[in-house]
Amino acid sequence: MDKSSLLAIESVVGGGRAVMVGEDAVVVAAVQDAVKSGRTATFYLTRRQFTAVNTWYWTPQVIRSVGLEPVSYEEKARVRAELGIEDTKLSYSNRIECQCGQVYGAFEFLQQGIREHGRETVQAVFNLEDSPVLRVNPRQEAVCPECLQILRAPHYYCYWGYGCCREVVMA
């Protein structure tokens, strides 16, 4: 490990966060434990770890249960044209219908992310090459952009380098 890596770790830990390094099976087990227990955490994983967690989590049963579907070419084009977010690559999202009739999907999720964190931060997440981000049991609430109502159903998403896993209760 070089000096710049240690300085980056020092910066993260100095900011009140922990850094965990371990073999893939240990890290994947930690993510799985967080999902199953309902604890909230954000993991910056290797591509192999991210793929292993997604393979474990996104079973056909979970995909059907939460309504995850590929983001359409048209919606990706709208994200590029209206939000200025380039190349989200492989993208999946569920769609939540608000009582007002507005549908909340990938576009609205990214729009809300820009409102809350800024365009540069959202784009920076998609620009990460070697460290996919996985939000486990995230606490953010989907907010309808039309009527500003907090949506009751959770929003699920899985991009090439950014995704979420939640404790899922099957019906």
PyMOL commands that set and color helices and strands:
alter all, ss='L'
color gray80, all
select helices_A, chain A and resi 3-14+24-37+47-57+60-66+73-83+106-117+119-127
alter helices_A, ss='H'
color red, helices_A
select strands_A, chain A and resi 41-44+69-70+91-93+96-97+103-104+133-136+157-159+162-165
alter strands_A, ss='S'
color yellow, strands_A
deselect
rebuild
show_as cartoon
